[in-house]
Amino acid sequence: MTTKRSVLVTGATGQQGGAVARALLSSGHGVKALTRRPDSDAARQLSSAGAEI
């Protein structure tokens, strides 16, 4: 059995953090995304994919 967890991803709108956040979301995990610009397009995309910004 796989346990789904909530994960805090720092730099979630950057190249590395964004890739990690998207991979976690696609695996069904909850993502809390930390970013300097919560109003950016990348942050909006993560939010619409299910991440908490």
PQR file of N, CA, C, O and H, with PARSE charges and radii, in Angstrom:
ATOM      1  N   MET A   1       0.838  -1.166   0.000 -0.4000 1.5000
ATOM      2  CA  MET A   1       0.000   0.000   0.000 -0.0000 2.0000
ATOM      3  C   MET A   1       0.890   1.238   0.000  0.5500 1.7000
ATOM      4  O   MET A   1       1.869   1.305   0.744 -0.5500 1.4000
ATOM      5  N   THR A   2       0.551   2.206  -0.827 -0.4000 1.5000
ATOM      6  CA  THR A   2       1.306   3.449  -0.917 -0.0000 2.0000
ATOM      7  C   THR A   2       0.580   4.530  -0.133  0.5500 1.7000
ATOM      8  O   THR A   2      -0.624   4.728  -0.295 -0.5500 1.4000
ATOM      9  H   THR A   2      -0.244   2.151  -1.431  0.4000 1.0000
ATOM     10  N   THR A   3       1.325   5.229   0.720 -0.4000 1.5000
ATOM     11  CA  THR A   3       0.755   6.318   1.499 -0.0000 2.0000
ATOM     12  C   THR A   3       0.953   7.625   0.757  0.5500 1.7000
ATOM     13  O   THR A   3       2.071   7.958   0.366 -0.5500 1.4000
ATOM     14  H   THR A   3       2.303   5.069   0.852  0.4000 1.0000
ATOM     15  N   LYS A   4      -0.119   8.363   0.564 -0.4000 1.5000
ATOM     16  CA  LYS A   4      -0.036   9.675  -0.076 -0.0000 2.0000
ATOM     17  C   LYS A   4       0.185  10.710   1.013  0.5500 1.7000
ATOM     18  O   LYS A   4      -0.512  10.707   2.028 -0.5500 1.4000
ATOM     19  H   LYS A   4      -1.028   8.093   0.882  0.4000 1.0000
ATOM     20  N   ARG A   5       1.144  11.587   0.809 -0.4000 1.5000
ATOM     21  CA  ARG A   5       1.499  12.587   1.804 -0.0000 2.0000
ATOM     22  C   ARG A   5       1.420  13.983   1.216  0.5500 1.7000
ATOM     23  O   ARG A   5       1.411  14.169  -0.001 -0.5500 1.4000
ATOM     24  H   ARG A   5       1.710  11.589  -0.015  0.4000 1.0000
ATOM     25  N   SER A   6       1.365  14.957   2.109 -0.4000 1.5000
ATOM     26  CA  SER A   6       1.495  16.354   1.693 -0.0000 2.0000
ATOM     27  C   SER A   6       2.956  16.731   1.814  0.5500 1.7000
ATOM     28  O   SER A   6       3.614  16.401   2.801 -0.5500 1.4000
ATOM     29  H   SER A   6       1.373  14.806   3.098  0.4000 1.0000
ATOM     30  N   VAL A   7       3.461  17.427   0.801 -0.4000 1.5000
ATOM     31  CA  VAL A   7       4.877  17.774   0.743 -0.0000 2.0000
ATOM     32  C   VAL A   7       5.006  19.270   0.492  0.5500 1.7000
ATOM     33  O   VAL A   7       4.308  19.825  -0.356 -0.5500 1.4000
ATOM     34  H   VAL A   7       2.926  17.695  -0.001  0.4000 1.0000
ATOM     35  N   LEU A   8       5.910  19.925   1.237 -0.4000 1.5000
ATOM     36  CA  LEU A   8       6.223  21.328   0.999 -0.0000 2.0000
ATOM     37  C   LEU A   8       7.365  21.383  -0.006  0.5500 1.7000
ATOM     38  O   LEU A   8       8.427  20.802   0.217 -0.5500 1.4000
ATOM     39  H   LEU A   8       6.477  19.473   1.925  0.4000 1.0000
ATOM     40  N   VAL A   9       7.142  22.085  -1.112 -0.4000 1.5000
ATOM     41  CA  VAL A   9       8.175  22.241  -2.135 -0.0000 2.0000
ATOM     42  C   VAL A   9       8.585  23.705  -2.163  0.5500 1.7000
ATOM     43  O   VAL A   9       7.775  24.576  -2.484 -0.5500 1.4000
ATOM     44  H   VAL A   9       6.280  22.557  -1.293  0.4000 1.0000
ATOM     45  N   THR A  10       9.854  23.979  -1.824 -0.4000 1.5000
ATOM     46  CA  THR A  10      10.353  25.350  -1.901 -0.0000 2.0000
ATOM     47  C   THR A  10      10.853  25.604  -3.316  0.5500 1.7000
ATOM     48  O   THR A  10      11.355  24.696  -3.980 -0.5500 1.4000
ATOM     49  H   THR A  10      10.511  23.271  -1.564  0.4000 1.0000
ATOM     50  N   GLY A  11      10.714  26.829  -3.767 -0.4000 1.5000
ATOM     51  CA  GLY A  11      11.123  27.154  -5.134 -0.0000 2.0000
ATOM     52  C   GLY A  11      10.266  26.438  -6.159  0.5500 1.7000
ATOM     53  O   GLY A  11      10.756  26.010  -7.204 -0.5500 1.4000
ATOM     54  H   GLY A  11      10.307  27.566  -3.228  0.4000 1.0000
ATOM     55  N   ALA A  12       8.987  26.311  -5.856 -0.4000 1.5000
ATOM     56  CA  ALA A  12       8.093  25.476  -6.657 -0.0000 2.0000
ATOM     57  C   ALA A  12       7.825  25.998  -8.057  0.5500 1.7000
ATOM     58  O   ALA A  12       7.319  25.255  -8.897 -0.5500 1.4000
ATOM     59  H   ALA A  12       8.589  26.659  -5.007  0.4000 1.0000
ATOM     60  N   THR A  13       8.149  27.252  -8.333 -0.4000 1.5000
ATOM     61  CA  THR A  13       7.937  27.766  -9.682 -0.0000 2.0000
ATOM     62  C   THR A  13       9.228  27.806 -10.485  0.5500 1.7000
ATOM     63  O   THR A  13       9.237  28.250 -11.633 -0.5500 1.4000
ATOM     64  H   THR A  13       8.560  27.856  -7.651  0.4000 1.0000
ATOM     65  N   GLY A  14      10.306  27.347  -9.890 -0.4000 1.5000
ATOM     66  CA  GLY A  14      11.581  27.282 -10.600 -0.0000 2.0000
ATOM     67  C   GLY A  14      11.703  25.988 -11.386  0.5500 1.7000
ATOM     68  O   GLY A  14      10.780  25.174 -11.409 -0.5500 1.4000
ATOM     69  H   GLY A  14      10.299  26.986  -8.958  0.4000 1.0000
ATOM     70  N   GLN A  15      12.837  25.807 -12.021 -0.4000 1.5000
ATOM     71  CA  GLN A  15      13.037  24.632 -12.863 -0.0000 2.0000
ATOM     72  C   GLN A  15      13.032  23.334 -12.057  0.5500 1.7000
ATOM     73  O   GLN A  15      12.289  22.410 -12.390 -0.5500 1.4000
ATOM     74  H   GLN A  15      13.587  26.469 -12.001  0.4000 1.0000
ATOM     75  N   GLN A  16      13.834  23.248 -11.020 -0.4000 1.5000
ATOM     76  CA  GLN A  16      13.913  22.019 -10.227 -0.0000 2.0000
ATOM     77  C   GLN A  16      12.676  21.831  -9.353  0.5500 1.7000
ATOM     78  O   GLN A  16      12.061  20.765  -9.352 -0.5500 1.4000
ATOM     79  H   GLN A  16      14.438  23.998 -10.749  0.4000 1.0000
ATOM     80  N   GLY A  17      12.319  22.880  -8.611 -0.4000 1.5000
ATOM     81  CA  GLY A  17      11.157  22.777  -7.733 -0.0000 2.0000
ATOM     82  C   GLY A  17       9.869  22.523  -8.494  0.5500 1.7000
ATOM     83  O   GLY A  17       9.001  21.783  -8.031 -0.5500 1.4000
ATOM     84  H   GLY A  17      12.818  23.746  -8.613  0.4000 1.0000
ATOM     85  N   GLY A  18       9.747  23.137  -9.660 -0.4000 1.5000
ATOM     86  CA  GLY A  18       8.558  22.929 -10.478 -0.0000 2.0000
ATOM     87  C   GLY A  18       8.441  21.493 -10.957  0.5500 1.7000
ATOM     88  O   GLY A  18       7.352  20.919 -10.969 -0.5500 1.4000
ATOM     89  H   GLY A  18      10.453  23.738 -10.035  0.4000 1.0000
ATOM     90  N   ALA A  19       9.559  20.920 -11.349 -0.4000 1.5000
ATOM     91  CA  ALA A  19       9.555  19.523 -11.795 -0.0000 2.0000
ATOM     92  C   ALA A  19       9.173  18.595 -10.648  0.5500 1.7000
ATOM     93  O   ALA A  19       8.414  17.645 -10.836 -0.5500 1.4000
ATOM     94  H   ALA A  19      10.444  21.386 -11.340  0.4000 1.0000
ATOM     95  N   VAL A  20       9.701  18.875  -9.468 -0.4000 1.5000
ATOM     96  CA  VAL A  20       9.376  18.064  -8.290 -0.0000 2.0000
ATOM     97  C   VAL A  20       7.893  18.204  -7.950  0.5500 1.7000
ATOM     98  O   VAL A  20       7.216  17.206  -7.703 -0.5500 1.4000
ATOM     99  H   VAL A  20      10.318  19.647  -9.315  0.4000 1.0000
ATOM    100  N   ALA A  21       7.388  19.437  -7.937 -0.4000 1.5000
ATOM    101  CA  ALA A  21       5.982  19.672  -7.607 -0.0000 2.0000
ATOM    102  C   ALA A  21       5.058  18.964  -8.595  0.5500 1.7000
ATOM    103  O   ALA A  21       4.090  18.323  -8.186 -0.5500 1.4000
ATOM    104  H   ALA A  21       7.938  20.247  -8.138  0.4000 1.0000
ATOM    105  N   ARG A  22       5.349  19.074  -9.886 -0.4000 1.5000
ATOM    106  CA  ARG A  22       4.503  18.414 -10.896 -0.0000 2.0000
ATOM    107  C   ARG A  22       4.551  16.896 -10.760  0.5500 1.7000
ATOM    108  O   ARG A  22       3.527  16.230 -10.916 -0.5500 1.4000
ATOM    109  H   ARG A  22       6.135  19.594 -10.218  0.4000 1.0000
ATOM    110  N   ALA A  23       5.720  16.345 -10.473 -0.4000 1.5000
ATOM    111  CA  ALA A  23       5.841  14.892 -10.310 -0.0000 2.0000
ATOM    112  C   ALA A  23       5.045  14.418  -9.094  0.5500 1.7000
ATOM    113  O   ALA A  23       4.370  13.390  -9.149 -0.5500 1.4000
ATOM    114  H   ALA A  23       6.552  16.886 -10.346  0.4000 1.0000
ATOM    115  N   LEU A  24       5.128  15.165  -8.009 -0.4000 1.5000
ATOM    116  CA  LEU A  24       4.374  14.794  -6.807 -0.0000 2.0000
ATOM    117  C   LEU A  24       2.873  14.881  -7.051  0.5500 1.7000
ATOM    118  O   LEU A  24       2.125  13.991  -6.646 -0.5500 1.4000
ATOM    119  H   LEU A  24       5.676  16.000  -7.964  0.4000 1.0000
ATOM    120  N   LEU A  25       2.430  15.948  -7.710 -0.4000 1.5000
ATOM    121  CA  LEU A  25       1.008  16.087  -8.016 -0.0000 2.0000
ATOM    122  C   LEU A  25       0.520  14.954  -8.908  0.5500 1.7000
ATOM    123  O   LEU A  25      -0.572  14.425  -8.697 -0.5500 1.4000
ATOM    124  H   LEU A  25       3.038  16.671  -8.038  0.4000 1.0000
ATOM    125  N   SER A  26       1.312  14.580  -9.894 -0.4000 1.5000
ATOM    126  CA  SER A  26       0.890  13.507 -10.803 -0.0000 2.0000
ATOM    127  C   SER A  26       0.863  12.152 -10.105  0.5500 1.7000
ATOM    128  O   SER A  26       0.197  11.225 -10.565 -0.5500 1.4000
ATOM    129  H   SER A  26       2.198  15.009 -10.065  0.4000 1.0000
ATOM    130  N   SER A  27       1.590  12.040  -8.994 -0.4000 1.5000
ATOM    131  CA  SER A  27       1.581  10.804  -8.206 -0.0000 2.0000
ATOM    132  C   SER A  27       0.473  10.800  -7.164  0.5500 1.7000
ATOM    133  O   SER A  27       0.304   9.825  -6.430 -0.5500 1.4000
ATOM    134  H   SER A  27       2.131  12.793  -8.620  0.4000 1.0000
ATOM    135  N   GLY A  28      -0.280  11.891  -7.101 -0.4000 1.5000
ATOM    136  CA  GLY A  28      -1.402  11.950  -6.182 -0.0000 2.0000
ATOM    137  C   GLY A  28      -1.096  12.542  -4.818  0.5500 1.7000
ATOM    138  O   GLY A  28      -1.960  12.544  -3.941 -0.5500 1.4000
ATOM    139  H   GLY A  28      -0.143  12.683  -7.696  0.4000 1.0000
ATOM    140  N   HIS A  29       0.107  13.041  -4.623 -0.4000 1.5000
ATOM    141  CA  HIS A  29       0.466  13.645  -3.343 -0.0000 2.0000
ATOM    142  C   HIS A  29      -0.074  15.065  -3.261  0.5500 1.7000
ATOM    143  O   HIS A  29      -0.292  15.722  -4.279 -0.5500 1.4000
ATOM    144  H   HIS A  29       0.809  13.039  -5.335  0.4000 1.0000
ATOM    145  N   GLY A  30      -0.287  15.527  -2.038 -0.4000 1.5000
ATOM    146  CA  GLY A  30      -0.644  16.922  -1.819 -0.0000 2.0000
ATOM    147  C   GLY A  30       0.625  17.756  -1.884  0.5500 1.7000
ATOM    148  O   GLY A  30       1.667  17.339  -1.378 -0.5500 1.4000
ATOM    149  H   GLY A  30      -0.111  14.994  -1.211  0.4000 1.0000
ATOM    150  N   VAL A  31       0.549  18.917  -2.495 -0.4000 1.5000
ATOM    151  CA  VAL A  31       1.724  19.790  -2.617 -0.0000 2.0000
ATOM    152  C   VAL A  31       1.390  21.163  -2.060  0.5500 1.7000
ATOM    153  O   VAL A  31       0.394  21.781  -2.437 -0.5500 1.4000
ATOM    154  H   VAL A  31      -0.297  19.256  -2.906  0.4000 1.0000
ATOM    155  N   LYS A  32       2.240  21.627  -1.157 -0.4000 1.5000
ATOM    156  CA  LYS A  32       2.200  23.007  -0.673 -0.0000 2.0000
ATOM    157  C   LYS A  32       3.392  23.682  -1.313  0.5500 1.7000
ATOM    158  O   LYS A  32       4.537  23.347  -1.011 -0.5500 1.4000
ATOM    159  H   LYS A  32       3.049  21.125  -0.851  0.4000 1.0000
ATOM    160  N   ALA A  33       3.131  24.630  -2.191 -0.4000 1.5000
ATOM    161  CA  ALA A  33       4.178  25.243  -3.005 -0.0000 2.0000
ATOM    162  C   ALA A  33       4.594  26.589  -2.424  0.5500 1.7000
ATOM    163  O   ALA A  33       3.757  27.467  -2.214 -0.5500 1.4000
ATOM    164  H   ALA A  33       2.201  24.902  -2.436  0.4000 1.0000
ATOM    165  N   LEU A  34       5.886  26.747  -2.165 -0.4000 1.5000
ATOM    166  CA  LEU A  34       6.433  28.003  -1.674 -0.0000 2.0000
ATOM    167  C   LEU A  34       7.153  28.692  -2.824  0.5500 1.7000
ATOM    168  O   LEU A  34       8.012  28.099  -3.476 -0.5500 1.4000
ATOM    169  H   LEU A  34       6.566  26.034  -2.335  0.4000 1.0000
ATOM    170  N   THR A  35       6.793  29.950  -3.066 -0.4000 1.5000
ATOM    171  CA  THR A  35       7.380  30.700  -4.164 -0.0000 2.0000
ATOM    172  C   THR A  35       7.481  32.174  -3.793  0.5500 1.7000
ATOM    173  O   THR A  35       6.718  32.665  -2.962 -0.5500 1.4000
ATOM    174  H   THR A  35       6.094  30.432  -2.536  0.4000 1.0000
ATOM    175  N   ARG A  36       8.411  32.866  -4.404 -0.4000 1.5000
ATOM    176  CA  ARG A  36       8.545  34.306  -4.153 -0.0000 2.0000
ATOM    177  C   ARG A  36       7.431  35.098  -4.804  0.5500 1.7000
ATOM    178  O   ARG A  36       7.060  36.168  -4.323 -0.5500 1.4000
ATOM    179  H   ARG A  36       9.031  32.466  -5.080  0.4000 1.0000
ATOM    180  N   ARG A  37       6.892  34.573  -5.908 -0.4000 1.5000
ATOM    181  CA  ARG A  37       5.859  35.296  -6.663 -0.0000 2.0000
ATOM    182  C   ARG A  37       4.603  34.431  -6.802  0.5500 1.7000
ATOM    183  O   ARG A  37       4.434  33.746  -7.811 -0.5500 1.4000
ATOM    184  H   ARG A  37       7.194  33.703  -6.299  0.4000 1.0000
ATOM    185  N   PRO A  38       3.730  34.457  -5.805 -0.5600 1.5000
ATOM    186  CA  PRO A  38       2.526  33.627  -5.875  0.2800 2.0000
ATOM    187  C   PRO A  38       1.539  34.054  -6.961  0.5500 1.7000
ATOM    188  O   PRO A  38       0.586  33.331  -7.252 -0.5500 1.4000
ATOM    189  N   ASP A  39       1.766  35.231  -7.563 -0.4000 1.5000
ATOM    190  CA  ASP A  39       0.882  35.694  -8.634 -0.0000 2.0000
ATOM    191  C   ASP A  39       1.435  35.388 -10.028  0.5500 1.7000
ATOM    192  O   ASP A  39       0.866  35.827 -11.027 -0.5500 1.4000
ATOM    193  H   ASP A  39       2.540  35.818  -7.326  0.4000 1.0000
ATOM    194  N   SER A  40       2.534  34.642 -10.102 -0.4000 1.5000
ATOM    195  CA  SER A  40       3.152  34.334 -11.398 -0.0000 2.0000
ATOM    196  C   SER A  40       2.332  33.297 -12.168  0.5500 1.7000
ATOM    197  O   SER A  40       1.503  32.592 -11.593 -0.5500 1.4000
ATOM    198  H   SER A  40       2.997  34.285  -9.290  0.4000 1.0000
ATOM    199  N   ASP A  41       2.576  33.218 -13.463 -0.4000 1.5000
ATOM    200  CA  ASP A  41       1.892  32.224 -14.300 -0.0000 2.0000
ATOM    201  C   ASP A  41       2.207  30.807 -13.838  0.5500 1.7000
ATOM    202  O   ASP A  41       1.323  29.951 -13.806 -0.5500 1.4000
ATOM    203  H   ASP A  41       3.250  33.791 -13.930  0.4000 1.0000
ATOM    204  N   ALA A  42       3.463  30.557 -13.479 -0.4000 1.5000
ATOM    205  CA  ALA A  42       3.858  29.216 -13.030 -0.0000 2.0000
ATOM    206  C   ALA A  42       3.116  28.837 -11.749  0.5500 1.7000
ATOM    207  O   ALA A  42       2.697  27.691 -11.592 -0.5500 1.4000
ATOM    208  H   ALA A  42       4.181  31.253 -13.504  0.4000 1.0000
ATOM    209  N   ALA A  43       2.954  29.791 -10.838 -0.4000 1.5000
ATOM    210  CA  ALA A  43       2.219  29.522  -9.598 -0.0000 2.0000
ATOM    211  C   ALA A  43       0.748  29.254  -9.892  0.5500 1.7000
ATOM    212  O   ALA A  43       0.136  28.378  -9.279 -0.5500 1.4000
ATOM    213  H   ALA A  43       3.295  30.722 -10.966  0.4000 1.0000
ATOM    214  N   ARG A  44       0.187  30.001 -10.821 -0.4000 1.5000
ATOM    215  CA  ARG A  44      -1.219  29.776 -11.203 -0.0000 2.0000
ATOM    216  C   ARG A  44      -1.404  28.388 -11.814  0.5500 1.7000
ATOM    217  O   ARG A  44      -2.404  27.719 -11.552 -0.5500 1.4000
ATOM    218  H   ARG A  44       0.684  30.712 -11.319  0.4000 1.0000
ATOM    219  N   GLN A  45      -0.449  27.960 -12.620 -0.4000 1.5000
ATOM    220  CA  GLN A  45      -0.532  26.629 -13.224 -0.0000 2.0000
ATOM    221  C   GLN A  45      -0.471  25.540 -12.162  0.5500 1.7000
ATOM    222  O   GLN A  45      -1.223  24.567 -12.220 -0.5500 1.4000
ATOM    223  H   GLN A  45       0.364  28.503 -12.832  0.4000 1.0000
ATOM    224  N   LEU A  46       0.430  25.703 -11.186 -0.4000 1.5000
ATOM    225  CA  LEU A  46       0.510  24.722 -10.102 -0.0000 2.0000
ATOM    226  C   LEU A  46      -0.779  24.703  -9.288  0.5500 1.7000
ATOM    227  O   LEU A  46      -1.268  23.640  -8.906 -0.5500 1.4000
ATOM    228  H   LEU A  46       1.041  26.494 -11.138  0.4000 1.0000
ATOM    229  N   SER A  47      -1.318  25.880  -9.030 -0.4000 1.5000
ATOM    230  CA  SER A  47      -2.560  25.968  -8.267 -0.0000 2.0000
ATOM    231  C   SER A  47      -3.699  25.258  -8.993  0.5500 1.7000
ATOM    232  O   SER A  47      -4.476  24.531  -8.374 -0.5500 1.4000
ATOM    233  H   SER A  47      -0.921  26.743  -9.340  0.4000 1.0000
ATOM    234  N   SER A  48      -3.799  25.465 -10.287 -0.4000 1.5000
ATOM    235  CA  SER A  48      -4.871  24.810 -11.046 -0.0000 2.0000
ATOM    236  C   SER A  48      -4.645  23.308 -11.169  0.5500 1.7000
ATOM    237  O   SER A  48      -5.584  22.559 -11.441 -0.5500 1.4000
ATOM    238  H   SER A  48      -3.168  26.055 -10.791  0.4000 1.0000
ATOM    239  N   ALA A  49      -3.404  22.864 -10.970 -0.4000 1.5000
ATOM    240  CA  ALA A  49      -3.108  21.430 -10.985 -0.0000 2.0000
ATOM    241  C   ALA A  49      -3.369  20.785  -9.623  0.5500 1.7000
ATOM    242  O   ALA A  49      -3.304  19.564  -9.481 -0.5500 1.4000
ATOM    243  H   ALA A  49      -2.642  23.472 -10.749  0.4000 1.0000
ATOM    244  N   GLY A  50      -3.669  21.637  -8.605 -0.4000 1.5000
ATOM    245  CA  GLY A  50      -4.015  21.084  -7.299 -0.0000 2.0000
ATOM    246  C   GLY A  50      -3.091  21.458  -6.162  0.5500 1.7000
ATOM    247  O   GLY A  50      -3.327  21.051  -5.025 -0.5500 1.4000
ATOM    248  H   GLY A  50      -3.722  22.629  -8.720  0.4000 1.0000
ATOM    249  N   ALA A  51      -2.047  22.221  -6.434 -0.4000 1.5000
ATOM    250  CA  ALA A  51      -1.117  22.620  -5.375 -0.0000 2.0000
ATOM    251  C   ALA A  51      -1.700  23.768  -4.565  0.5500 1.7000
ATOM    252  O   ALA A  51      -2.467  24.585  -5.075 -0.5500 1.4000
ATOM    253  H   ALA A  51      -1.855  22.552  -7.358  0.4000 1.0000
ATOM    254  N   GLU A  52      -1.323  23.814  -3.299 -0.4000 1.5000
ATOM    255  CA  GLU A  52      -1.671  24.948  -2.436 -0.0000 2.0000
ATOM    256  C   GLU A  52      -0.505  25.921  -2.486  0.5500 1.7000
ATOM    257  O   GLU A  52       0.621  25.554  -2.150 -0.5500 1.4000
ATOM    258  H   GLU A  52      -0.700  23.151  -2.884  0.4000 1.0000
ATOM    259  N   ILE A  53      -0.758  27.154  -2.900 -0.4000 1.5000
ATOM    260  CA  ILE A  53       0.311  28.152  -3.037 -0.0000 2.0000
ATOM    261  C   ILE A  53       0.408  28.955  -1.761  0.5500 1.7000
ATOM    262  O   ILE A  53       1.245  29.852  -1.658 -0.5500 1.4000
ATOM    263  H   ILE A  53      -1.673  27.452  -3.174  0.4000 1.0000
TER
END
